[in-house]
Amino acid sequence: MPIYEYECENCGRHFEVWQKITDEPLTTCEVCQGKLRKLISQSSFILKGSGWYVTDYARKDKKTESKSESKSTSKESSSSSSSSSEKK
């Protein structure tokens, strides 16, 4: 169940309430009977399951990167060795 933040426009009271998404928002302050407004707050959440972790993607990417890197380094080393032999 989500936690919603409210602030009273009359007395300035700030509080949080656990409510279902289908529940009607609160409209009056319990302390002073003033008008409440719902605040938008920073939410935090955790993604669970396969495919959401950095390690799930890193393994796949490293394999493709290492293959392309090894091909480019072998081409560079062979071209540099042939150019050094030409200079001699």
GIMO-V849725 format. One record per backbone hydrogen bond with DSSP energy under -0.5 kcal/mol. NH is the residue of the N-H (numbers start at 0). CO is the residue of the C=O. Records with the same first field share a line. If there is no record, write none. Layout:
NH: CO / CO
This chain:
1: 18
3: 1 / 16
4: 38
5: 14
6: 36
7: 12
8: 34
11: 7
14: 5
16: 3
18: 1 / 16
22: 19
28: 33
32: 28
35: 26
36: 6
38: 4
40: 38
47: 45
51: 48
55: 52
56: 52
57: 53
58: 54
59: 55
60: 56
61: 57
62: 58
63: 59
64: 60
65: 61
66: 62
67: 63
68: 64
69: 65
70: 66
71: 67
72: 68
73: 69
74: 70
75: 71
76: 72
77: 73
78: 74
79: 75
80: 76
81: 77
82: 78
83: 79
84: 80
85: 81
86: 82
87: 83
